[in-house]
């Protein structure tokens, strides 16, 4: 249903933390002009944890309006409360999102059965297409491939963003689930190899800063052109690493500020990129030919 380079969009903010909707509109146009295949609004990279519900849905609404049907818009609507996730998913659907991305419940550490029932309840309550999101390094919750395989039987669960950091896990998911739901890498450094192995795209932090290159890499990999995909990806390896030198989205927001696309704002408890990290991120941007 969705494929290619799907940017995990940052949420622009002014220095005082207020949402900057003019910068958001500029970012949307930047991505469409540079070939981004879908936009993920207010995922975890979009600082969903520190936006209140009205802000959250207003960002989705603004992105949908600015995109105007040119590419798909996927709204982050995950929560560690099933009731809250259902409400966010319903509101995102009403705001015009094409699909929703739902991170596994964080902190409360559900069992695999709890994860299955959580996602089933959301899918049954809201008919919009839904993409599961597994990122155990940030949630302390790992959704196992067998649970994903069970959830793949639910008609409006259409995909999985897998960010466990394991190519072996990705291959197991392909063996169990390919052809039943679409699989997307949530790890930029594994994106190229994962697509060449059978994934359908990357939900990408790197695409915030290098959207054209990420689009071209994904396009080549989806076409089975490993040599071209790997050559493009080689220039992106620095960004894949250095955009996580501090907690995401701290480095990505700093890089976008350097490119003049957004102001400096980020909400506590996140803080601006440490000065000691600036040169590493700049070097990665130069390697990727975005500076």
C-alpha positions in Angstrom: 0.0 0.0 0.0 2.9 2.4 0.9 6.5 2.1 -0.3 9.8 3.8 -0.7 11.3 6.6 1.4 8.8 7.7 4.0 10.1 10.5 6.2 9.5 10.4 10.0 8.9 14.1 9.9 10.2 16.4 12.7 7.7 18.9 14.1 9.1 22.4 13.7 9.0 24.6 16.8 10.1 28.2 17.7 12.7 28.8 20.4 10.0 28.9 23.1 8.6 25.5 22.0 5.5 26.8 20.2 4.6 24.9 17.0 5.7 26.7 13.9 3.2 25.9 11.2 4.8 28.1 8.5 8.0 26.0 8.9 5.9 22.8 8.8 4.4 23.9 5.4 7.9 24.6 4.1 9.1 21.2 5.2 6.2 19.5 3.4 7.0 21.3 0.2 10.7 20.4 0.6 9.9 16.8 0.8 7.5 16.7 -2.1 10.0 18.6 -4.3 12.7 16.1 -3.3 10.7 12.9 -4.0 9.8 11.7 -0.6 7.2 8.9 -1.1 5.1 9.5 2.1 5.1 11.7 5.1 4.8 10.4 8.7 3.4 13.2 10.8 3.8 13.3 14.6 5.5 10.0 15.0 8.0 9.6 17.8 10.5 11.7 15.7 7.8 14.3 15.6 8.0 14.6 19.4 4.5 13.1 19.8 5.3 12.4 23.5 5.4 16.2 24.3 2.5 17.4 22.1 -1.0 17.5 23.6 -3.9 15.9 21.7 -5.1 19.2 20.1 -1.6 20.0 18.9 -1.1 16.4 17.7 -4.2 16.4 15.6 -3.6 20.0 14.3 -0.2 19.0 13.0 -1.8 16.0 11.2 -4.5 18.3 9.8 -2.0 20.9 8.6 0.2 18.2 6.9 -2.8 16.7 5.2 -4.0 20.1 3.9 -0.5 21.1 2.7 0.1 17.7 0.9 -3.3 18.0 -0.8 -3.2 14.4 -2.0 0.2 14.5 -3.7 1.7 11.8 -1.5 0.3 9.6 1.4 0.2 11.0 4.9 0.6 8.6 7.8 -0.2 9.8 11.2 1.6 8.6 14.4 -1.1 7.6 16.8 0.5 5.1 19.2 0.2 5.3 22.9 0.7 3.1 25.9 -3.0 3.4 26.7 -5.2 1.4 24.3 -8.0 3.8 24.8 -5.8 6.8 24.0 -4.4 5.1 20.9 -8.0 4.4 19.7 -8.9 8.1 20.2 -5.8 9.4 18.5 -6.3 7.0 15.6 -10.0 8.0 15.2 -9.1 11.7 15.3 -6.3 11.3 12.7 -8.7 9.5 10.4 -11.1 12.3 10.7 -8.3 14.8 10.0 -7.7 13.0 6.7 -4.7 10.8 7.3 -4.3 7.9 4.8 -3.0 5.5 7.5 -1.8 5.5 11.1 1.5 4.3 12.6 1.2 2.8 16.1 4.3 2.4 18.2 4.2 -0.5 20.7 3.0 0.6 24.2 6.0 1.9 26.1 7.0 1.6 29.7 4.2 -0.8 30.8 5.8 -3.8 29.1 2.8 -5.8 27.9 3.0 -9.5 27.2 2.8 -10.7 23.6 -0.9 -11.5 24.1 -1.4 -8.0 25.5 0.2 -6.6 22.3 -2.0 -8.7 20.1 -5.1 -7.6 22.0 -4.0 -3.9 22.0 -3.5 -3.8 18.2 -6.6 -5.8 17.5 -8.7 -3.5 19.6 -7.5 -0.4 17.7 -7.9 -2.1 14.3 -11.5 -3.1 15.2 -12.4 0.3 16.6 -11.1 2.4 13.7 -11.2 1.2 10.1 -8.2 3.2 8.8 -5.2 1.3 7.5 -2.7 0.7 10.3 1.0 0.1 10.5 2.5 -1.5 13.5 5.8 -0.1 14.9 8.3 -2.1 16.9 11.2 -0.1 18.4 12.3 -2.0 21.6 15.4 0.2 22.2 13.0 3.1 23.0 9.9 1.3 24.4 11.3 -1.6 26.5 8.8 -3.7 24.6 9.7 -6.1 21.8 6.9 -7.4 19.5 8.0 -10.8 18.3 7.6 -12.0 14.7 5.0 -14.6 15.8 2.8 -11.8 17.2 3.2 -9.8 14.0 2.2 -12.9 12.0 -1.0 -13.2 14.1 -1.8 -9.5 13.6 -1.3 -9.8 9.9 -4.6 -11.7 9.7 -6.5 -8.5 10.6 -7.5 -6.8 7.3 -6.7 -3.2 8.1 -3.3 -3.9 9.7 -1.3 -3.4 6.5 2.3 -3.0 7.6 5.0 -3.1 10.2 7.9 -0.6 10.8 10.6 -2.8 12.4 13.4 -1.0 14.3 14.9 -3.8 16.4 18.3 -3.1 14.7 18.6 -6.7 13.5 18.9 -7.8 9.9 18.3 -11.4 11.1 15.0 -10.3 12.6 14.0 -8.6 9.4 14.7 -11.7 7.4 12.6 -13.7 9.8 9.8 -11.3 9.3 10.1 -11.6 5.6 9.8 -15.4 5.9 6.7 -15.2 8.1 4.9 -12.2 6.8 5.9 -11.1 3.3 2.9 -11.0 1.0 0.6 -10.7 4.0 1.6 -7.2 5.2 4.2 -4.7 4.0 7.4 -4.5 5.9 9.4 -1.2 6.5 12.8 -0.7 8.1 12.8 1.7 11.0 16.6 1.6 11.1 18.1 3.8 8.4 21.4 1.9 8.5 19.6 -1.4 7.6 17.2 0.2 5.1 19.1 -0.6 1.9 19.8 -4.2 2.8 16.3 -4.8 4.1 14.6 -3.5 0.9 17.0 -5.7 -1.2 15.9 -8.6 1.0 12.2 -8.0 0.6 11.1 -4.9 2.6 9.0 -2.3 0.9 10.7 0.8 2.2 12.1 2.8 5.1 10.4 5.0 7.6 13.3 7.3 7.8 15.0 9.9 10.0 17.8 10.4 7.5 15.2 11.4 4.9 14.5 14.6 7.0 18.0 15.8 5.9 18.7 14.0 2.6 15.2 13.3 1.1 16.3 13.1 -2.5 19.1 10.6 -1.9 16.8 8.4 0.4 14.2 8.4 -2.3 16.7 7.4 -5.0 18.2 4.7 -2.8 14.8 3.2 -2.0 13.8 3.4 -5.7 16.9 1.6 -6.8 16.6 -1.1 -4.1 12.9 -1.7 -4.8 13.9 -2.2 -8.5 16.5 -4.8 -7.5 19.4 -2.6 -8.6 21.7 -3.4 -5.7 24.8 -1.7 -7.1 23.0 1.7 -7.5 21.2 1.4 -4.2 24.4 0.6 -2.3 26.4 3.3 -4.0 23.8 5.9 -2.9 23.6 4.5 0.5 27.4 4.7 1.0 27.1 8.5 1.0 24.4 8.3 3.6 26.1 6.1 6.1 27.4 9.1 8.1 23.9 10.5 8.5 22.5 7.1 9.4 24.9 7.1 12.3 25.3 10.7 13.4 21.6 11.6 13.3 21.6 9.4 16.4 24.7 10.8 18.1 22.2 12.1 20.7 18.6 11.1 21.1 16.4 11.4 18.0 15.2 14.0 16.9 17.9 16.3 18.5 20.5 15.9 15.7 17.9 15.9 12.8 16.4 19.2 14.1 19.8 20.8 14.4 20.7 19.7 10.9 17.5 21.1 9.5 18.1 24.4 11.3 21.5 24.5 9.7 19.8 24.1 6.3 17.5 27.0 7.1 14.4 24.9 7.0 13.3 25.2 10.6 13.9 27.3 13.7 15.8 26.0 16.8 12.9 24.9 19.0 12.7 21.5 20.7 10.7 20.6 23.8 12.0 19.5 27.1 13.1 17.0 28.3 15.0 17.1 24.9 17.6 19.8 24.5 19.5 21.2 21.5 22.4 19.3 20.1 25.5 19.5 22.3 28.2 21.7 20.7 30.7 18.8 20.9 28.5 16.9 18.4 28.2 19.7 15.8 31.2 18.8 13.7 30.3 15.1 13.4 26.8 16.0 12.1 28.3 18.6 9.7 30.8 16.0 8.4 27.9 13.6 7.8 25.9 16.2 6.0 28.9 17.0 3.7 29.4 13.3 3.0 25.7 13.2 1.9 26.1 16.2 -0.3 23.5 18.3 1.5 25.9 21.0 2.5 
